[in-house]
Amino acid sequence: MNKVQVLFKGITEIVGGSEMALLILTDQVEEKQIAIVCDKAMTREFNIRIGKAPLRHKLLPEVLCWINPNMNAEQYEILFNSISDGQYKVVLLNKNTLEMTPIRASDAILLASIAQLNMFMEEKLFIRQSVPFEAGKSRMALPVNVLSTAMLEDALQKAIKNENYELASNLRDELNKRKEESEKED
């Protein structure tokens, strides 16, 4: 499997009163970017680390990394390997045993930031999901498959209200695709 190393570039809040934010990851040459949706609680956790708040050294992730010196880039890495129902599938990979522990995408990025772990994304996934990176740009395109079903339904209602029928059609198609996949699994 080929993989692309990704780097955490920052966090940006979603405009419109949403309780969500986007974690921005880029490739090493900063040509392409990926956006990972995170909730308000994770936004707060990242802002504590970005602002270098003194209390961060007493928080659970930092303490656990401190008492477990093996949590380092020689022993572990983060791997984004697929996407399903609007969620990236991510594992914490033990490079010695090859044991893969599933972890939520935003938690994986936070852990990588704290423990200085390298993050990788399966190359085909990166190519399919990435968009051009433009530093300082206030807007970015998001693939619909990274949005939760609730976010898609909300966006569909807004698209209909704004008479953007092409977007509404694309959103409806994604919702129908997810419904069909869900029915196949049952």
C-alpha positions as CSV (number, residue, x, y, z in Angstrom):
1,M,0.0,0.0,0.0
2,N,1.3,3.4,-1.0
3,K,0.7,6.2,1.5
4,V,1.1,10.0,1.7
5,Q,2.4,11.7,4.8
6,V,0.0,14.4,6.0
7,L,0.7,17.3,8.3
8,F,-1.6,19.2,10.6
9,K,-1.9,22.8,9.4
10,G,-4.5,24.2,11.7
11,I,-8.2,24.4,12.6
12,T,-10.9,26.6,11.1
13,E,-14.5,27.0,12.3
14,I,-17.4,26.3,10.0
15,V,-19.4,29.5,9.4
16,G,-23.1,29.6,10.2
17,G,-23.4,28.9,13.8
18,S,-22.4,25.2,13.4
19,E,-20.9,23.4,16.4
20,M,-18.3,21.9,14.1
21,A,-14.9,22.9,12.9
22,L,-12.4,21.6,10.2
23,L,-9.0,20.2,11.0
24,I,-6.8,20.9,8.0
25,L,-4.1,18.4,6.9
26,T,-1.8,19.0,4.0
27,D,0.7,16.9,2.1
28,Q,4.4,17.7,2.8
29,V,4.7,20.1,-0.1
30,E,1.5,21.9,0.7
31,E,-0.1,21.4,-2.7
32,K,-3.2,19.4,-1.5
33,Q,-5.3,19.5,1.6
34,I,-7.8,17.3,3.4
35,A,-10.4,18.6,5.9
36,I,-11.5,16.5,8.8
37,V,-14.8,17.5,10.5
38,C,-14.5,17.8,14.3
39,D,-17.0,18.7,17.1
40,K,-16.9,21.7,19.5
41,A,-15.2,19.6,22.3
42,M,-12.3,18.7,20.0
43,T,-12.1,22.3,18.8
44,R,-11.5,23.3,22.4
45,E,-8.8,20.6,22.8
46,F,-6.9,21.8,19.8
47,N,-7.2,25.5,20.8
48,I,-5.6,24.7,24.2
49,R,-2.6,23.1,22.4
50,I,-2.4,25.8,19.7
51,G,-2.5,28.5,22.3
52,K,0.1,26.6,24.4
53,A,-2.0,27.0,27.6
54,P,0.1,26.1,30.6
55,L,-2.5,23.7,31.9
56,R,-2.1,21.4,28.9
57,H,0.8,19.5,30.6
58,K,-1.7,18.2,33.2
59,L,-4.3,17.0,30.7
60,L,-4.9,13.3,30.1
61,P,-3.5,12.9,26.6
62,E,-0.2,14.7,27.6
63,V,0.1,12.8,30.9
64,L,-0.5,9.4,29.2
65,C,2.1,10.2,26.5
66,W,4.5,11.3,29.3
67,I,4.2,8.1,31.3
68,N,4.4,5.9,28.2
69,P,7.7,6.9,26.6
70,N,7.1,4.2,23.9
71,M,4.3,6.5,22.4
72,N,6.7,8.0,19.9
73,A,7.3,8.1,16.1
74,E,9.7,5.2,16.2
75,Q,7.0,2.9,17.6
76,Y,3.7,4.3,16.3
77,E,2.1,6.1,13.4
78,I,-1.4,7.2,12.4
79,L,-2.9,5.8,9.2
80,F,-6.1,7.1,7.5
81,N,-7.1,4.1,5.4
82,S,-10.7,4.6,4.2
83,I,-13.9,6.6,4.6
84,S,-17.4,5.4,5.4
85,D,-20.7,7.2,6.1
86,G,-18.9,10.6,6.3
87,Q,-16.2,9.4,8.7
88,Y,-12.6,8.7,8.0
89,K,-11.4,5.3,9.2
90,V,-8.2,5.7,11.1
91,V,-5.9,3.4,13.0
92,L,-3.0,3.9,15.4
93,L,-0.4,1.5,14.0
94,N,2.2,-0.1,16.2
95,K,5.1,-0.4,13.8
96,N,6.8,-3.3,15.6
97,T,3.8,-5.6,16.1
98,L,1.7,-4.2,13.2
99,E,-1.3,-4.1,15.6
100,M,-3.9,-1.6,14.4
101,T,-6.1,0.1,17.0
102,P,-9.1,2.0,15.5
103,I,-9.2,5.7,16.6
104,R,-11.5,8.6,15.8
105,A,-9.9,10.9,13.2
106,S,-9.9,14.0,15.3
107,D,-8.5,12.1,18.3
108,A,-5.8,10.6,16.1
109,I,-4.7,14.1,14.9
110,L,-4.6,15.4,18.5
111,L,-2.6,12.3,19.6
112,A,-0.2,12.8,16.7
113,S,0.3,16.5,17.7
114,I,1.0,15.7,21.3
115,A,3.2,12.6,20.8
116,Q,4.9,13.9,17.7
117,L,3.6,10.9,15.6
118,N,3.8,10.8,11.8
119,M,0.4,10.7,10.1
120,F,-0.2,9.0,6.7
121,M,-3.1,8.6,4.4
122,E,-3.6,5.8,1.9
123,E,-2.5,7.3,-1.4
124,K,-5.7,6.6,-3.4
125,L,-7.8,7.9,-0.6
126,F,-5.7,11.1,-0.5
127,I,-5.9,11.6,-4.2
128,R,-9.7,11.1,-4.2
129,Q,-10.4,13.3,-1.1
130,S,-7.9,16.1,-1.4
131,V,-8.4,19.6,-2.8
132,P,-5.8,22.2,-3.8
133,F,-4.2,23.9,-0.7
134,E,-4.3,27.7,-0.7
135,A,-2.8,29.3,2.4
136,G,-4.9,32.0,3.9
137,K,-8.0,31.2,1.8
138,S,-11.2,31.6,3.8
139,R,-13.3,29.0,1.9
140,M,-12.6,25.4,0.8
141,A,-14.4,22.7,-1.1
142,L,-15.4,19.6,0.8
143,P,-16.2,16.2,-0.7
144,V,-19.7,15.3,0.3
145,N,-18.6,11.9,1.6
146,V,-16.8,13.5,4.5
147,L,-20.0,15.1,5.8
148,S,-22.2,13.3,8.4
149,T,-25.7,12.2,7.3
150,A,-27.2,15.0,9.5
151,M,-24.9,17.6,7.9
152,L,-25.9,16.3,4.4
153,E,-29.6,16.6,5.3
154,D,-29.1,20.1,6.6
155,A,-27.2,21.1,3.5
156,L,-29.9,19.6,1.3
157,Q,-32.6,21.7,2.9
158,K,-30.5,24.8,2.5
159,A,-29.8,24.0,-1.2
160,I,-33.5,23.5,-1.9
161,K,-34.3,26.8,0.0
162,N,-31.7,28.6,-2.1
163,E,-33.0,26.9,-5.3
164,N,-29.5,25.4,-5.9
165,Y,-31.0,22.3,-7.5
166,E,-27.8,20.9,-8.9
167,L,-26.2,20.8,-5.4
168,A,-29.5,19.5,-4.0
169,S,-29.4,16.6,-6.5
170,N,-25.8,15.7,-5.6
171,L,-26.6,15.8,-1.9
172,R,-29.7,13.6,-2.4
173,D,-27.7,11.1,-4.4
174,E,-25.1,10.8,-1.6
175,L,-27.9,10.4,1.0
176,N,-29.5,7.7,-1.2
177,K,-26.2,5.9,-1.7
178,R,-25.6,5.8,2.1
179,K,-29.2,4.5,2.7
180,E,-28.6,1.7,0.1
181,E,-25.2,0.8,1.7
182,S,-26.8,0.7,5.1
183,E,-29.6,-1.6,3.9
184,K,-27.0,-3.9,2.4
185,E,-25.2,-4.2,5.7
186,D,-28.5,-5.2,7.5
